Amino acid sequence: TRIFLDNFKIMHSATGPRMSEGFEGTMFPPKGWTALQISGSRKWERAVISDAIGTACARVNYGYAGHHNWLITPNMVPKVGDSLTFKVKTTGYYSGTKLYIRVSTSSKDTSSFGSSVKTLSTNSEIPTSWKQYSIDLSPYVGSTIFVAFQVVDNNGLNLLLDDIHGPIVL
C-alpha cells in the first residue's frame, strides 16, 4: 500500500532557539531579518553608539520630508505565555514619527501584516532613555508569525530599537 502526501510539513517547536536580538553582530539586518525601505532617504541600520544596550542597536534616523521603513523579524512560533519584548528610545524628541508594531501569520510581505498591535508616537512612549515594551502573543499560539517594526517619519525623530526577546525562532 502506498500513501501519497502533498504539502506535508513537520514542525517540532518544543525546543529551539528563542528570539534574542541585540544587533551586536556586524551583519545588518541580522540573519533571518528583513529591512524594507518603502520611501525616503533613510533606512534601518546597525548603529554603534555609546548608550546602546551592549555595543550596538538598530536605528532609523529622521529625514527631511520623511521616510517609511519596516524591520521584520524571522518567523517565530509562540507558545502559551509567550510575549515579544523590545526597547526603544530616541536621541531627541520631535513630533511626527510613529512606530507601529504589526504581526503577520503568513509572510513578510507588508500587505500581510494586520492592524497595529501597538503604536508609539509621543515623547512618553519614545523617550530619550530606553523604555521596554511587551507584546502579548497569546492570540497567535500555534501559528508561525512575523513581527514588523514599521516607522513612519514626517521629519520627526531618530528611533533606536534594541534588546528584542521572544518566542522560538524557526
N, C-alpha and C positions, 0 to 999 in steps of 0.2 A: 504494500500500500504506500502511496506517495502522498505527501502533504505539500501543497504549494502555498507560499505566503507572499503577500505583496505589501510593500510599505511597512515592513516589520522593523521595529526599533526596540532594543533592550536598553533600559536605563537602570543604573544602580546608583542611587543617590543617598544611600545610608551614610556613607562616609566620603570624604574628599576634601580638597582644599576649600576653605571659606574665603569669601571676598575680604581682602585686606590690601588696600592700595594707599600708599603714601607718596607715590610718584618719585621715589628715590632712585630708580633706575634711569639710565641716560636715554633710553628709547621712549619717545613720545609720539603718539599715545602708546601706553603700555600694551603688551601682547593681549589680544582679545578685545581691547577697547577701540572705539571709533570716534574720531573727531570730524565734525562736518562744519564747514564754513558756508553758510547759506547766503549771507550778504555782508558787505562792509569790508574794511581793510584789516580788521583784527580777527584773530583766531585763538583757540585754546592752545596753550604751550606749556612746557615744563619751565618752572621758574625757580631758580636758586636764590632764595632771599634769606636774610638774617633771622627773620622771625617765623620761618616755615616750621611746621611740626616735623622735626628731622632736618634734612638738608634741602628739600625741595617740595614744591606743591604744584598744582595745576593753576593756571591763571589765564584770564582773558582780560585784556586792557580795554578801557573805554576808547572810543574812536569818534572823531569828528563826523557828524552825520549818522552815527550809529552803526550797529552791526547785529547779526543774528547768528548764533553758533550753538552747536549741540556737542556734548561729550557723553558717549553712550557706553555703559558697562558691558562686559562679556555676559553671556547668558548664565543665569543663576536659577537654582531650584529651591524656593523657600519651603521650609518645613514649619510645622506648628510652632508658634512662639518666635519665629524669625522676624527681624526688622533690618533695615538698612540705616546705618548711622553715618554721618558725614559732618565736617566742619567747614564753615565759610567765614570770610571776613573781607574787608576792603582796606585799602590804604588811605582813603579819604572819601567821605560820603557826599554824593550829589544825587539828586533825584533823577529819575528817568531810566533806571535799569531794573529789570526784573529777572529773577531766577525761577524757572518753572521746573519742578521735578515731575516727570511723567513715566508711566510704566507701559510696556508693550508685552503681550503674551504671544506674539507671533514672529516679529522680525525687528531688525534695526532700521527699517525704512521709517522715516519721520511720520508718514501718514498712518502708521500702525500704532502710534502712541495715543493713548486716551487723554482725557482732560487732565489737567494738573492735579496731582495728589497733594502738592504743597507749592505755594507761591511765596517767594520772599522779595520784598520790594522797599522796605523802609530802613532807616538808619538803626532802628532797634532790631530788625530782623537780619540785617547785614551790617554789623558793627565794625569798628576798627580793631577789635580784638577777636580771636577765634570764638565762634559760637557753634555748639553742636546741635544737630537736629536728628530726629529719628523718624523713619517712615515705617509704619506698620505694614508688613507684607502678608498678614493672615488672609486677605481676600485672594491671594494668588497661590496658596498652598496647593501643591500637586501640578502646578503649571511651570513651564520654563519661561522666565521673564528676562527682560532687559530694562534697565533704568536709565533714563536720559536726564542730564543736567542741561537745560536749554536756557541760554542767556539772550535776552532781547535788550539791547542797549540803545538809548537815544542820547548819546553824548553824556553818559552818566558817570559810572564808577569802574574802578578796577575790581574784578571779582576773583577771589582766591578760594580754592577748594582743596581739601586735604583730609587725610585720616578717615578713609571710607572703609567701612566694615559691614559685612552682611552674610547672606546665606552661601551655601555650597555653590561653587563655580563649576560649570561643566567643562 
